[in-house]
Amino acid sequence: MKKQSQLNVVLAGCGGISRNWLQAVENYPGLTIVGLVDLNRENALAVQQSFQLSQAYIGTDVGHVIEESGANIVFDCTVPEAHIHVTLEALKRGCHVLGEKPMADTMANARKMLAAAQQSGKLYAVMQNRQFLDGIVRFRQLLASQQIGALTTLNADFYLGAHFGGFRDQMEHVLLLDMAIHSFDQARYISGADPVSVYCHEWNPAGSWYQHDASAVAIFEMTNGIIFTYRGSWCAEGMNTTWECGWRAIGERGTALWDGGDDISGEVVTGTEGFIREQRLVELSDVPKLSHTGHAGVIHNFLDCVQHGKIPQTICTDNIKSLAMVHAAIESAATGKKVNIRY
Ligand SMILES: NC(=O)c1ccc[n+]([C@@H]2O[C@H](COP(=O)([O-])OP(=O)(O)OC[C@H]3O[C@@H](n4cnc5c(N)ncnc54)[C@H](O)[C@@H]3O)[C@@H](O)[C@H]2O)c1
């Protein structure tokens, strides 16, 4: 991969999340926002004003703005259905792309985008901001230390009473499509395993304020014989989990818990006799804090890779596996059958 020192960025899709992206790069050395794109020009103008980006070329067509501004990087913050268009247009014009999750609205489109990235020789990576949290890094490190032995089982619970009041209230598969990509991607990151198959059940609980299924339970078979179970709902009042899920990891010699925030604990077996064997607490080693977390973490990792010819942590060839988990879970819920996962 050729190294790139000049970072000329076009940001496409100037809606809610774009502001997180622009905050994350406000003082990034050598980076200029050279263009802003939105189908609704007013949104691009509003962002230009809020972030004082008077130098940015404004337009409604991503290809045109890339050409007029001389960009070599595109940040894609558009809606999921537009990700394929923005990514293909950007790659075609020689730009590296970092795009919002989910990679694409369908697996067929995701495969086209991956092929285009490989053909272009440019980087295409996806925003999976939950990989860049101090908690997940420490939890992953604990499992990697092998204190609890080889991982056999991973459980994630996600329970929030989320009253969005917008498009999500009418959206089909709202939890699986809009949120579970984060949790499924976390499961892959934590376990280091890839998905093999899934059985999923989706439903809309009585009293739900959503029009379609807002709850789901999924059982994934992963590589290395690991079973990952996910229980989630956006329609669960009280005793909310974090947005990062509550996790239980079971290994051959012990168990580790992570609440999705700062709380990590675990026990390993030390005894060899008795009905419940004697145990001790796991040792938590010091793990250096991340220099940038969440959106800023993914963006800094991506830009560093562009500048130094490296492969980003959330590269599309890896991320498509998390997307495949979402679409296979939806297919399983729709057919009532276990689905083999292909990507
Ligand atoms: N990673 C996260 O934690 C996180 C959080 C929120 C949203 N998101 C994702 O970010 C993306 C955007 O979400 P949002 O909440 O900002 O939505 P939004 O509706 O607020 O903004 C999307 C913007 O994209 C524009 N747009 C649509 N199609 C376009 C196209 N072809 N070209 C140019 N502009 C176009 C729309 O006019 C709108 O201004 C989605 O993929 C969403 O899933 C991720």
The ligand as an ORCA input file, in Angstrom:
! r2SCAN-3c Opt
* xyz 0 1
  N     -21.450      4.036     14.745
  C     -22.454      4.494     15.455
  O     -22.467      4.425     16.674
  C     -23.598      5.146     14.726
  C     -24.515      5.958     15.409
  C     -25.541      6.580     14.656
  C     -25.644      6.366     13.285
  N     -24.742      5.545     12.670
  C     -24.817      5.279     11.224
  O     -24.475      6.480     10.520
  C     -25.184      6.558      9.294
  C     -25.943      7.897      9.240
  O     -26.786      7.983     10.362
  P     -27.347      9.399     10.885
  O     -28.003      9.102     12.182
  O     -26.325     10.457     10.813
  O     -28.474      9.648      9.782
  P     -29.092     11.047      9.312
  O     -30.374     10.724      8.612
  O     -29.088     12.035     10.441
  O     -28.017     11.594      8.243
  C     -27.776     10.993      6.997
  C     -27.504     12.092      5.978
  O     -27.106     11.483      4.752
  C     -27.700     12.195      3.682
  N     -27.705     11.333      2.501
  C     -28.500     10.247      2.232
  N     -28.165      9.694      1.057
  C     -27.141     10.415      0.564
  C     -26.355     10.347     -0.623
  N     -26.568      9.392     -1.550
  N     -25.384     11.277     -0.816
  C     -25.166     12.242      0.091
  N     -25.886     12.376      1.248
  C     -26.857     11.477      1.459
  C     -29.067     12.583      4.208
  O     -29.621     13.674      3.489
  C     -28.721     12.961      5.673
  O     -28.380     14.329      5.805
  C     -26.066      5.309      9.232
  O     -25.428      4.314      8.490
  C     -26.181      4.896     10.708
  O     -26.399      3.493     10.879
  C     -23.733      4.956     13.365
*
